[in-house]
Amino acid sequence: MRVGLYSGSLRAEEGGGFTIEREMLEGIRLLAAEGEHQFILYAHRHQLKIGESANFSLCNIDTPLWQRALFKAGLRKRHPLQDVVLASRPDVIFYLSPWENFRVDVPYINIVWDLQHRRQPFFPEVSANGEWDKREGYYRQYLPKASFVIIGNQAGADEISLFYGVHPERIFLIPHLTPQFALQYAEKPQPRPQWLPKGDYLFYPAQFWAHKNHITLLHALARVHAQGKKLHLILTGSDKGNKAYVRQTAADLGLAEFVHFPGFVAENELVALYQHAVALIYPTHFGPENLPPLEAFALGCPVLASAVAGAHEQMEDAALLFSPISAEEMAAAVLQLHGNEPLRREMIAKGKKIAAARSQANFMNRFRELLQRFALLRRCW
């Protein structure tokens, strides 16, 4: 088959979404080398930095502004990308990111990272400024018609069926990949960053959205301090509007000197922060899957995480889980792990097994299976 791949405009600063797309694309490049299918990557000119091969070609989708303007004004019925895509004759298109679909008369495969606007619409990042309508309009329009919908685990699959009526036969489970950088650094210890404070610390890499739950984490840290454990907390990530509130809350709780905001950090520094941490603490309210626990598993960092729907499927018994609304449970998990070397070793060993299983080879096998299933249908016309 000729398989189209549509890439959005994600940047590294966007966090996990960028990493997920990059890892899948690399796996598909390896799959292309097998020669069973041909792949065409539709992307903007500035994104076409990936190498071509015999079965992996690139297609620039920077259509003229006047064509896009006519379409938006209703003076052109066909989306300008429709002509670009149809000219390359794909049998199916895989949209590598959610919310990146467009009208084109070709069967397509969607991917879903989460449907939290339905589960937890009270968070502003999935509801305010038209965001709820945008997400709901997209999913309601495109998911029911998708040839297949990819999701990471059964908890997510159940939500797709519940909210949008997609038959389970068309939902295909492909778990998130462990990012390659984490696997590559697994046996390469990095020096502790010089700017880190002396003493033990917890690490939380997350953009400053409300659902990332920094506030409950700070209240948990205050409880840990009250037990005599003066741990530091390192918070990396881009500001999405909540950082000032987090910083002020830390000050109000008397934690200002223990909470650190280094911002967006380079890859080698990110690795070092994982490798020297007491634990990754991941109190997000959103599931069903998250990337940082997989990064931590690969890099030998114990994981303390929210017991959101899908968390146990992803992390099994390699992490200590807690309710994301309970500062008490969160603090108890920290206190259970800190200083408990046998537990730490056990968690690290279990985590490494999960990280290794979520390999590009596993992704390739699952994606190959999906394409083979669709090819048997596509040959009918």
Secondary structure, DSSP 8 states (H G I E B T S, - for coil): -EEEEE-----GGGTHHHHHHHHHHHHHHHHHTT-SSEEEEEE-GGG--S--BTTEEEEE----HHHHHHHHTTS-SS-HHHHHHHHT--SEEEESSTT-----SS-EEEE-S--HHHH-TTSGGGTGGGHHHHHHHHHHHHTTT-SEEEESSHHHHHHHHHHH---GGGEEE------HHHHHTTT------TTS-SS-EEEEE--B-GGG-HHHHHHHHHHHHHTT---EEEEES-BSS-HHHHHHHHHHTT-GGGEEEEES--HHHHHHHHHHSSEEEE--S--S--HHHHHHHHTT--EEEE--TTHHHHHTTSEEEE-TT-HHHHHHHHHHHTT-HHHHHHHHHHHHHHHHHS-HHHHHHHHHHHHHHHHHHHTT-
